[in-house]
Amino acid sequence: MKLFSSKEADEFLYNLFEYIAIEKQAPESANKVVSEIQEGIQILKESPKMGTKLKGENIRFLVIGNYVAVYEIAKTHITITNYYGKGQNWR
């Protein structure tokens, strides 16, 4: 199944990278965190229903380390709608 990412999800990863790399002055950590998130969602291609149901049948979330990927399952693809920190109120 194909995996897509919304503009909001892309912006979250960009902002997360910028925050860790620049504000925390840890570019290596920024690369590691963003890579782990991107690698973590790849499992959805083979197991799209792996995450926990959030709203109805098609909206789910998957915990990846300290982050949550919210995604929607369509017949031919999956769209990551956004990411959140585990401590954020995202439900």
Summary of the structure (lengths in Angstrom):
residues: 91
radius of gyration: 13.2
end to end distance: 25.6
largest distance: 41.7
contacts: 247
relative contact order: 0.21
helix: 40%
strand: 33%
